[in-house]
Amino acid sequence: MSGDDAIAYLGARAGEPAAAWLRAALDEIANAGAAGDAFARAWGAAGRRLGRLELQAGGQHGPPLSLPAAGFCADEYGRALLLRAALARTPADAHAPLVENLYATGELREQQAVLRALPHLAGPARHLGVAVEAVRHNATSVIAAIACDNPFPAQHFLEAAFNQMVVKCLFVGLPLDRVVGLPGRIGPELRRMVADYARERRAAGRPVPADAALVLEGVDPHAPV
């Protein structure tokens, strides 16, 4: 199975019972005539079976993982593997509707899993609508799933959408140093938007997030001195 390295990585952190369950679920999806019921059962059970342990970037001290782990929690990571397996059993023209439905009908952690999985799916650009919609979400954890440690926005967002995401991060308190590819996406319009935001904060007697310096001055306020 292509993903044995990822399952072993997850098992070493979340425990062998979690890895065994995920391995069996992936095998069931792979052996089904279509992803359908097997995938739906596994998707719904993943939170209970895998837990919410925060994972770190994998593959640094051994073979690269088939799914990089940076930014994921265990349940999100397992669901990303399940989603990739389901899409492999699904006609290409049904990929976008499946992902859109998972996001639209999912609870928060399921939505987070969809968003973290996006850059690791085949033809990721077809899921741009879901990613842009996530920036408008009310839940900070969902916004973080697309904005933090996720290469999808830097790779696929147009300038306006990327800029809105950065300002939303400032507004909800998400750290800009976790926005992948930010230095390469800073332009005059983003600087203007962040400057306007900072001006409004000062006028209201409110502090300006230190992270604004990453955009306005190109300085990481969290870097060691």
N, C-alpha and C positions, 0 to 999 in steps of 0.2 A: 504494500500500500504506500502510495506517495505521501507522506505526512507522518510516517513512523517516528521521524525525529521530533516533530512537534508534539506528538502524543507522549513520547518518552520525556520530553522537557516538561510537559504539564504534569505527568505522573510524578516526576521527581520533586515537584513543588506542592501539588494538590493531593498527592497520595495515589498509590497504585489502584485502589478501588475506583477512583475517578477516571484514571487512564483506561482501566479495563472496560468501564461502562462506555466511554467515548469510542474506544476501538470497536466494540460490538455494535454501537449505533452507526458508525461509519460503514462497517461491513454490511449491515442491514440495508442501508441506503444504496450502497454500491451493487448489491445483489438484487435489488428490487427492479421491477420492470420500469418504474418511474419513481421519482423521489417521493411524491405524494405523502401517503400515510406514515411511512417510516420516518421521513424527515419531520413531519408535524409532531409526532410523538416525541422525538428526540429534542426538537427545538423547545417544546414546552417543558421538558423534564431537566434541561441542562442546568438551570439555576440551582435546583435542589441537588443534583448529582455532582456538580463541579465546584460549588462554592464561589466566594467572591475575593479570593486571595489576589492581591495586586502582584502582577508579574513585572519583571525587568527585561530589558533588551536581551535577547538570546543570540546564540551563535558566535559570541565573541571569543570563546575558549574552546572551539571545536567546529565541526561542520556547520554551515549556515542552516538555520531552520527553514522549513518549507513555508512557514508563516512567522515573520518577525514578531516578537512578543512585546515590544515597547508600547506602553500605554494601555495594554489590555489587563483586565482582571480575568481570573480563571474561567468564569462562566461566559464572558464575552469571547475569550479565545476559543473555547470549545464550540460556541455557536458559529464563530467565523469558519472553523473547519467544517462544521456541519453544512453551512450554507454553500461553501465551495463544492462539497460533495453533491449537494442537491442540484446545484446549477450544472454540474457535469452530467447529470441525468435528465436535463431539461433542454428542450430546443432553444436555440439562441434567441429567437424572437420572443420567447416567454421569460427571459431573464429579468428584464426591467420590470414587467408587471409583478413578478414574484417578489423582487426586492422592495418595490413600492408598497405592496400589500403587507409584507412583514413589518415595514416601518410604520405604516399607517395604523395597523391594528395591534401593534406590540405595546407591551408595557415598557416603562422607562429603560430597564436593563436590556430588554430585547432591542429597543431602538438603538441604544448605545452599541450593542454588538453589531448591528447592521452597519452603522456608520464607521466603526473601527475596521470593519472588514472591507469596505469599499475599495481602497487602493490595491487590495490583494485579490480582487475578482478579475476574471477575464473581461476585457472591454470595459474598464471602469468608467469611462466617460459617459456611457449610456445611463449611468446612475446620478448624473449631475443634479437633476431636479431634486432628488431626495436630500442630497448634501446641502444644497442651497436652502431648502426648506428648513433644515435642522438649525440653521443659524437663527431663525426666528422663533425657536422653541422657548417656552417659559422656564424650563428646567435647566439649571446651570450644568448639571451632569451630562445632559444630552448635548448642549452646546460644546462642552469640553470634549466630547467624543469625536466631534468633527474638527474642532479647532486646535486641540492640543495633541502633540506627538503623532499627528496624522498627516502624511504627505499629500493626501488627496487635494485639499484646497490649493496648495502651491502648484500642483500639477495641472489642475483642471478649471479652477475658478477664473472667470473673467475679472478684470480689474475692479469693477464696481462691487461685485459679490465678495471678493477678497477683502477689499477695504471695509465693507460693512461688517465682516466677520471680525476684523481687528478692533474696530471701534466697539463692537458688542463685547468682546473680551475685556476691554477696559471698563465698560459699563458694569459688567457682572463680576469683575474681579478675577478673571482668569489670567494667569501669567503669560505675557507675550513672549518670554524666552522659550516657551514650549510650542509656539506656532512655527511649524516646520517651514523653512524657506523664507521666513519673513524678510531678512536683509535684502534678498534679491527681488522682493515685490514692493519695496518702499519707493514711492514716487511722489511727485509734487501734490497730487490730489489727496493721497493718504496723509501726507504731512499737514495739508490744509485742514482735513477733517479732524485730525487729532489735535491740532492747534485750536480749532474752534471748540472742541470738547473741553480742552484744558481751560480755555478762556471762560467758558460757561461755568465750569466748576469754581474757578476763582471768584467770579462775579457773585456766585451764590454762597461764598464763604466756605466752600468745601475743598478738601485737599485734592490735589491732582495725583493720580496713581503714579508711582515712581516708574512703572513700566513705560509710561508715555515717552520717556527719554530714549527708548529703543528706536522709536520712529522719528522723534523730533531732532535728536542729536546723534543717533547711531551709537548710543552708549548703553551697555547692559548694566542696570543699577544693581544687579545681583552678583556681578563678577567679583572675584576676590581682588582686593587692593594689593 
